[in-house]
Amino acid sequence: MAGENKKEQTFLEKLRHNYRLVIMNHETFEEVGSYRLSLLNVYVTISLIVVGVALIVGSLIVFTPLKTYLPGYGDINAQREIIELNRELDELQEGFAARQTYNDNIRRILVGEEIETVQAAEAPLDSVVAVDPIIEDEMLRKEVELDQELIERELLSKSANYISKEIPLEQMFLVPPITGVVSSGFDRQTKHYGIDVIAPKNTPVKAVMDGFVFVSDWTLETGNTLGIQHSNNLISFYKHNSALLKKVGSYVKSGEAVAIIGNTGELSDGPHLHFEIWHKGKPVDPAQFIIFN
């Protein structure tokens, strides 16, 4: 026992024994610095450094997103957010494609081109890859579909009076947009998809039916142009106006003034109204449904 106590005392004495660390210049042997230390101080300092580094690393893992990069620390909420972001990205892409198609159709109507119905090609069955469904993804999609269905039902109930059952164009009452002399009639061969009506200067142009203004702008060819979306898939255009009285989104009544007759645009050679009617994406002769004089 006495020998063991002596060994322990000898070890503690070695730890507490003071040493001097001298830093000297290698060439001149000039003493640059001198430090007194012991093995105990060295051990304590190294232990404190190790514990401090461990605490810093542990804090970074616990309180920062670094833990998501470690195996076993996956966050189910983060996965749901990724699924939701992917779903929103898909919806944005579909909305952008639909908006692009809508803009292309409006551009074709404005320049006098008929809208062609394009059917999407079906992919061969061999090219379809089977993918196992994700439970969380399916639940989110069902919730979104249910919300979308409720929204569509609400919109349909509110707009039931506006977009009612299909009515033949011959049974619809259209107010003459302007009274005057027809100088140029409808001609599908020359792509003149409307009629030109001459009237006195500053004559107001009227809406042929109730509807919403979806185009109210100036173009190089048709000048000040206004388009109204009516019920029954009917669209009316009023071109070459000197001024537009309605903005996009405005709701107009049948017979309400929407523009002033003019002579704007490169395709106009005198004050007149170029009036067009499009039904289900196809131009129709306005003179068959409206009397202009």
Secondary structure, DSSP 4 states (H G I P E B T S, - for coil): -HHHHHHHHHHHHHHH-EEEEEEE-TTT--EEEEEEEEHHHHHHHHHHHHHHHHHHHHHHHHHSGGGGGSTT---HHHHHHHHHHHHHHHHHHHHHHHHHHHHHHHHHHHHT-PPPP-PPPPPPGGGPPP-PPPHHHHHHHHHHHHHHHHHHHHHHHHTTTTS-S---GGGS----S--SEEEE--BTTTTB-SEEEE--TTPEEE-SSSEEEEEEEEETTTEEEEEEEETTTEEEEEEEESEE---TT-EE-TT-EEEE-B--STT-SSSBEEEEEEETTEEE-GGGT----
